[in-house]
Each structure stands twice: as structure tokens, then as C-alpha cells.
Amino acid sequence: MNLNERIYELNTRFNELIGKSPKTPAEMEEKELVRAELEKALLKQSQPLHDDVLAVGIRIKSVSDFVNTADKYPEAIPVLVKHLTRPYHQRTRAGIIRALTVKEAKGIANKAILAEYRKAPKDDFHFAWLFGNAMSVIVTKDDLDELIEIVKDEGNGESRTGFIEALAKIRSPRVIEVLHQLEKDKNRIVAERAMKMLARKAKSPDRKTRSR
């Protein structure tokens, strides 16, 4: 059994144990053992990321160290972007996306985030949502066309909410037009988010100044 197969086996068993209720004392003990083994296997799989980050002067125990620090790490952003495209387990990839949800990644991680979102399974809302959440922090005006394409595609489901927030940060008449279209979206969560963004833009000082 190779490392990827071992990670899959451990993750499957861990999810089974997490979902079982009530758990026997033996199952509770097994859950903690499986958790420890899974974390160890994931760290081994992501060692190339750790090595590349260390090469730019940052030592981490896991990618979560970036998420849990208040320090800035601009030198690590290109490394994280490179590793976002690697076939790591989804837990590691989720950590990389969260680590790229910082202003220092603006204009650097955008293309990779958008490209990887298109490949991501949309039935896993929590994972797919991370991409839109990242874009809401790092969005630039150059992302306009791709954001519009994503938010208008109903197949992307509720994971569009973060992208709607990202879109609303761009100043363009096209944004207002698309948000109005999304008010009528079949997905209630999406429609409500579009309404919220329209209300926010209507209250913004910049919009009031330009409308006079």
C-alpha cells in the first residue's frame, strides 16, 4: 500500500468513526489513534511543501501554521501557489487555500485559485467555498470576467457566495447588472447574498458620490 492509499484508508475510517454516535470506549480510542496516524501521513505527503517553504526562510510543522499566525509571510506566497496545484490530500489543499486567503496573495494567487476551483468537486460545499472566500480577499479588477462566469453558472451551487462577495468589490456597471440577475437565482442562498451585496454597494460612500 502506497502513501496515498494509506491516507485514503485512514481518512475513510476516521470519517466513519466521527459519524458514528454513540461511540464505544474502544471506538473513541481508535478514533484518536486513527487521527494521529492520518496527521502523520498527511505531514509526510506534504513534506515537499515544508521543504520549499523552509528554502525561503520559514519553518512550519504543518500548513496550518500559516493559518494560525498573525505574522505576514509574503515570501511564502509563490511557494504556496505552486503547491496548490499538487495532488495533495484535500485536507492539505484546504490548508493551502486558507493560507492564500491573505492580502499579500492579491494578484499572485488569483489565477491559480480560479483554475483549481474549476476542477474542484462542487458537491463538497465546504471545500469549494474556500476558493470563493479566498477570492473575496485577493480579488482584483482583472478577475471580473472569470468571476462573472463563475457566479452565473448555477452548476456551481452555493459555493458561488464567496465569489459574489469578491465580484461586489469590483467597481463596474457590469457588477451591478450581474448582481441584479442573481437576485432571481434559483438558489435562495445565492439570491440572498446578491441582495446583500447590492444593499452594501448602495450604501458605500463611493457609490453615493458617483450618483450625485
JOFENFEN-V995360 format. One record per helix or strand. SS is the DSSP state (H for helix, E for strand). FROM is the first residue (numbers start at 1). TO is the last residue. Records with the same first field share a line. If there is no record, write none. Layout:
# JOFENFEN-V995360
SS=FROM-TO / FROM-TO
This chain:
# JOFENFEN-V995360
H=3-19 / 25-45 / 47-55 / 64-67 / 74-84 / 90-99 / 103-105 / 110-119 / 125-138 / 141-152 / 154-168 / 173-182 / 188-203 / 205-211
